[in-house]
Amino acid sequence: LNTLTLKALSIQQLDNIQLANITLEGLTLAKATAKKPLMQAKNISFGTLKLSKLSDVELEKLTINGITGNVHINQEGSVSALDEFIASLTPHTAENHTAKTAAITKKEPKPLIRVGQINVTGDNQIQLSSATVSHSINKTIQLKSLSVGEINSRKANLPTPFKLHATINEHSKLELSGDVTPFSQKTNAQMSAKLTSFELPEFSPI
């Protein structure tokens, strides 16, 4: 992270913290040595962030501007950079395992994660490559806009609406819209998609 700007901070108790007008600039995720990072963002801003009980997080509006992504899908169908990043956040130690077991035994309520809305704006470009048995497929995706509605971990059946507009290489256009329930026991989604002028020859071997 290059810079963090915070214009207001309120601490009622150590378990009741509120921050306002926060801007993150130059956030980079999963940057391995001699490799391009999985994701970079020019700036990320949100109006109000509430942290309760040091576990419940609530955001009203999150705006992400200027995403640059480098996503490589290997022959197993996974993104190794993302797998490594997630693994780095949860160290597999004996102490970690004991703490998790204790938390399960107490049956404490799951932490609240709530985001009112997410908007992606500006110039956003994702380089996508996928390895196949015979060759590699490479696409440049320009993300024109992305909006996501409320996400709430305590309301597992609450549908989260989303809309996406993107171009793929020079001539292909992609539109996606629908809703998804990310916290339901089995993730469900309803969506409609429109893909135009998409070149198929390189996918023929698949």
N, C-alpha and C positions, 0 to 999 in steps of 0.2 A: 504494500500500500504506500503510495507516494505521500498524500496528505489527507488529514481528517479535519473537518471544520465542524465545530459544535457551538451553537449560539445560545443554548439554554439547557440547564441541568437542574433538576429538582430531586432531592433525596428526602423523603418523608421518614423512612426507616431504611435500614439496609436491605429490607426485602420489598421496598416500594420505591422504585427509581423511575424517573421520567426524563427523557431527553427530547429536544426539539430542534428543528432546522439543522439536520445533519447532512453533510456532503462528504463523500469519499471520492478521491480522485486517484486514478492510476491503479485500480485494484487488479491484481494478477492472481490467477488460480492455477495450481498444478504446473509450476515452472520447473522442469527438470534441466539438469546441466546439458548444454549443447542442443537443447530441443526447444521448439516454440511452445509457449504456454498453452494449456487447454483453452483458457478463456482470459480475456482482458476487457476491462470496461473503462471508458474515458472518465465518466463520473456516475456516481449513484447518489441519489438524494431521497430523503424521506422526512416528512413533516414532524411526526411525533412517534416516539418509541417508548413503550411502557414495559418495564421489567418488574414483575411481581413474584414474590417468594423465590427470587433468584432462578426461576425456571420458566415462568409463564411470560411469553413474549407477544406483544400486540403492536402492529403497525397499521396505520390508516392508509397511507399511500406510499408506494415505492416506485421511483422512476429511474430507469437505467438508460444511459445514453452512450452511444458509440461502442458497441460490442465488437471485438475481434476474436474469432474462435478458430481453433485448429483441431478438428475432430477426425481421428483415424480409427476406423473399425477394422479389427483384425479378422482373420479367417474364422475364428471362433464366434464372431458376432458381438464381441464386447469392445469397449473403449478402455484400453489398458491404462492410459493416463488418468482416467476417471476412477478406475478401480484402485489404483495406487494412492490417489488423493483421498478417497474415502477411507482406505485402510490406515492412512497416516493420522486420521482424526480419532481413531478408536484403537489405541494400543492394546494388544492382546497379552495382558499380564495377569498374574495370579491375583493381584490386588484388584484389578479391574473386574475380573470374573467374580470375586467375592462380593464386591460392592453391588454388582448387578443382581446377584442371587439374593442379597439382603433386601434390595429394593423390591424384587418380585415377591419375597416373603411378606413384606409389609403391605403389599397391594395398594400402594399409594396411587392416586389418580395420575393419569398421564399428563405431562406438561402441556399447557395451552400454547399453540402456535397459531396466531391469527394475523392475516394480512388482508386489509380491506380491498386493495386493488394494486395491480402491477402494470406498469406501462413501459414499453421499450421504444425509444425514440432515436432520431439521428441516423447517422451512417453506420450500419451494422453489417459486417461481412464475416461469413463463416466458410472456411475452407474444409470441405468434407471429402475424405478419401475412404474407400472401402476395398479391402484386399479380397480377391477371389482366388480360386485355384489356378486360373490361367493368367489373370492380369489384375491391374488395379484401376478402379473407377474414381475419377476426381471431379468434383463439382464445386463451383463457387456460388454460394447462396448469399444474396443480398436481402437482409431482413428489413422490409420497409416499415412494418409496424406490428406490434404484438401487444394485446391487452388481455389481462387475466383478472377475473372478478374475485370475490371473497374466497379466501382459503381459511378453514377453521378446523383444527384437529379435534375439537370437542363436539363438532357436528359432522359425524362421519358420513351421513347421508346427504349433506348439503351439496348440491351440484355447483361446481365452479365453472362459470362461463368463460370462454376464451375466443379470441379472433386473431388470425394471423394472415399477413400478406407478405409474400416474398417472391423474388425472381431467382431462377436457377440458370447459371451461365448467362448468355446474352438474350435468349428468346423465350425461355420457359417461365411461366407464371404459376404460382401456387397460392390458393386461398383455402384456409381452414377455419371452421367455426364449429362451435358446439359446447358441450360441457363435460366435465370429468369429476369424479368423486375420489380424490387422492387418498383419503383416509379410511375409506370403507374396507372391510375385510378382504374383498377382492376388488381391485380398482376397476370401476366401470366407466365407460365413456360413450357418449353419443356425439357424432360429428358428421359434418358434410365437407367434402373436399372437391376442389375444382383445379385440375392440372391441365394446362394448355401448352402446346408446342414443345412437348418433351421428346428428346431424341432417344429412341429405343435401341438402335443397333448394338451399342456397347453392352446392353443388358441381355442380348440374345443368348449368349452362352449360359446365362443363369436361368 
